[in-house]
């Protein structure tokens, strides 16, 4: 077997998304086969064996789900038959949420009651300054659920009404950085002053709305699977969103744009894109903001956001990072890099991309909950393959 077909333990760990110790545990259980390298000190793995293990693990852990919400095919993203990148150019997020929930582009405002708004602020204001914006979402959603005696109403009309109020209240749970007089006509305009003190130009709000649209759903991502499992138990919509947020919190999912943010910032203010990437590679850590298994030729969401993002150092740096990675490894930027560039360009904090993502994806989680409420309950019950000690 050629050396090119062999992987080190660290490479296998990165490919599987686990720690090296977990790879050794797979070997000890007989799930992976390793061999010693020439010096007899380190383990090597056949790439074919790793690919087979990875494919088997995916089959074993992802149940078959039929959905009419999102289609990802040939590098494109569609919501109920509509091209998501086309929707992002000129369709309000409110209408896209309606499309996901009902199948129609219902452009209905997202209201928030005075009591809900006051409750969200009352429970989130005591949080420490280090609390992330998604931490505020979790606390606000839990309080909203406790205050809603009809939360277990999972009829479609009730879920849609709850969804609109819930998303608007999530945004209100974020304290504004600068006062903006008058009510915001759109969710993007309501969210903007809670992410940056910069002036919300028409182009900037169009960009933020596009990000919300492009992140609203992405088929059965990890957080969406968690949300569907919760809905299959007939958990109420607030609990469904809380389940989605729990899986979303990981650095390999919703928090990924926060890791791409310092990469772009360092390349922009420091040694430049190539040197920044080289330092990451030398340390053995993955370069955040790149690659997506569903988009080998490049993430269309990233391209759409870069097209709408105004010229400036953040965009220029991100595109140079993308060019360097494409040239050397054939790995293209994903939406997390575009979110990081968006945040830096408009002087937003590092967790702004994560907050935008969470607000947007709440619409998708509830759309999947609606499908799950209409299906057989408790249909997710996989069985583990026991690999522990045999019974005494």
Secondary structure as the mmCIF struct_conf table of DSSP 4:
data_model
#
loop_
_struct_conf.conf_type_id
_struct_conf.id
_struct_conf.beg_label_comp_id
_struct_conf.beg_label_asym_id
_struct_conf.beg_label_seq_id
_struct_conf.end_label_comp_id
_struct_conf.end_label_asym_id
_struct_conf.end_label_seq_id
HELX_RH_3T_P HELX_RH_3T_P1 UNK A 3 UNK A 5
STRN STRN1 UNK A 6 UNK A 8
HELX_RH_AL_P HELX_RH_AL_P1 UNK A 9 UNK A 16
TURN_TY1_P TURN_TY1_P1 UNK A 17 UNK A 17
BEND BEND1 UNK A 18 UNK A 18
HELX_RH_AL_P HELX_RH_AL_P2 UNK A 20 UNK A 28
TURN_TY1_P TURN_TY1_P2 UNK A 29 UNK A 30
BEND BEND2 UNK A 31 UNK A 32
STRN STRN2 UNK A 35 UNK A 36
TURN_TY1_P TURN_TY1_P3 UNK A 38 UNK A 39
BEND BEND3 UNK A 40 UNK A 42
STRN STRN3 UNK A 43 UNK A 46
HELX_RH_AL_P HELX_RH_AL_P3 UNK A 47 UNK A 61
BEND BEND4 UNK A 62 UNK A 62
BEND BEND5 UNK A 68 UNK A 69
STRN STRN4 UNK A 70 UNK A 73
TURN_TY1_P TURN_TY1_P4 UNK A 74 UNK A 75
STRN STRN5 UNK A 76 UNK A 79
TURN_TY1_P TURN_TY1_P5 UNK A 80 UNK A 81
STRN STRN6 UNK A 82 UNK A 83
HELX_RH_AL_P HELX_RH_AL_P4 UNK A 84 UNK A 90
HELX_RH_AL_P HELX_RH_AL_P5 UNK A 93 UNK A 102
BEND BEND6 UNK A 103 UNK A 104
HELX_RH_AL_P HELX_RH_AL_P6 UNK A 114 UNK A 124
TURN_TY1_P TURN_TY1_P6 UNK A 125 UNK A 126
BEND BEND7 UNK A 127 UNK A 127
TURN_TY1_P TURN_TY1_P7 UNK A 129 UNK A 130
HELX_RH_AL_P HELX_RH_AL_P7 UNK A 133 UNK A 147
TURN_TY1_P TURN_TY1_P8 UNK A 149 UNK A 152
BEND BEND8 UNK A 155 UNK A 155
HELX_RH_AL_P HELX_RH_AL_P8 UNK A 156 UNK A 172
TURN_TY1_P TURN_TY1_P9 UNK A 173 UNK A 173
BEND BEND9 UNK A 174 UNK A 174
HELX_LH_PP_P HELX_LH_PP_P1 UNK A 175 UNK A 176
BEND BEND10 UNK A 177 UNK A 178
BEND BEND11 UNK A 182 UNK A 182
BEND BEND12 UNK A 185 UNK A 186
HELX_RH_AL_P HELX_RH_AL_P9 UNK A 187 UNK A 192
TURN_TY1_P TURN_TY1_P10 UNK A 193 UNK A 195
BEND BEND13 UNK A 197 UNK A 198
HELX_RH_AL_P HELX_RH_AL_P10 UNK A 202 UNK A 214
TURN_TY1_P TURN_TY1_P11 UNK A 215 UNK A 215
BEND BEND14 UNK A 216 UNK A 216
BEND BEND15 UNK A 219 UNK A 220
HELX_RH_AL_P HELX_RH_AL_P11 UNK A 222 UNK A 232
TURN_TY1_P TURN_TY1_P12 UNK A 233 UNK A 234
HELX_RH_AL_P HELX_RH_AL_P12 UNK A 237 UNK A 248
TURN_TY1_P TURN_TY1_P13 UNK A 249 UNK A 249
BEND BEND16 UNK A 250 UNK A 250
TURN_TY1_P TURN_TY1_P14 UNK A 251 UNK A 255
HELX_RH_AL_P HELX_RH_AL_P13 UNK A 256 UNK A 269
BEND BEND17 UNK A 270 UNK A 271
HELX_RH_AL_P HELX_RH_AL_P14 UNK A 273 UNK A 283
TURN_TY1_P TURN_TY1_P15 UNK A 284 UNK A 284
TURN_TY1_P TURN_TY1_P16 UNK A 288 UNK A 289
STRN STRN7 UNK A 290 UNK A 290
TURN_TY1_P TURN_TY1_P17 UNK A 293 UNK A 294
TURN_TY1_P TURN_TY1_P18 UNK A 296 UNK A 297
HELX_RH_AL_P HELX_RH_AL_P15 UNK A 300 UNK A 308
BEND BEND18 UNK A 309 UNK A 309
HELX_LH_PP_P HELX_LH_PP_P2 UNK A 310 UNK A 310
BEND BEND19 UNK A 311 UNK A 312
HELX_RH_AL_P HELX_RH_AL_P16 UNK A 313 UNK A 329
HELX_LH_PP_P HELX_LH_PP_P3 UNK A 331 UNK A 332
STRN STRN8 UNK A 333 UNK A 333
HELX_RH_AL_P HELX_RH_AL_P17 UNK A 335 UNK A 345
TURN_TY1_P TURN_TY1_P19 UNK A 346 UNK A 347
TURN_TY1_P TURN_TY1_P20 UNK A 350 UNK A 351
HELX_RH_AL_P HELX_RH_AL_P18 UNK A 352 UNK A 373
TURN_TY1_P TURN_TY1_P21 UNK A 374 UNK A 374
BEND BEND20 UNK A 375 UNK A 375
TURN_TY1_P TURN_TY1_P22 UNK A 377 UNK A 378
BEND BEND21 UNK A 388 UNK A 388
HELX_LH_PP_P HELX_LH_PP_P4 UNK A 389 UNK A 391
#
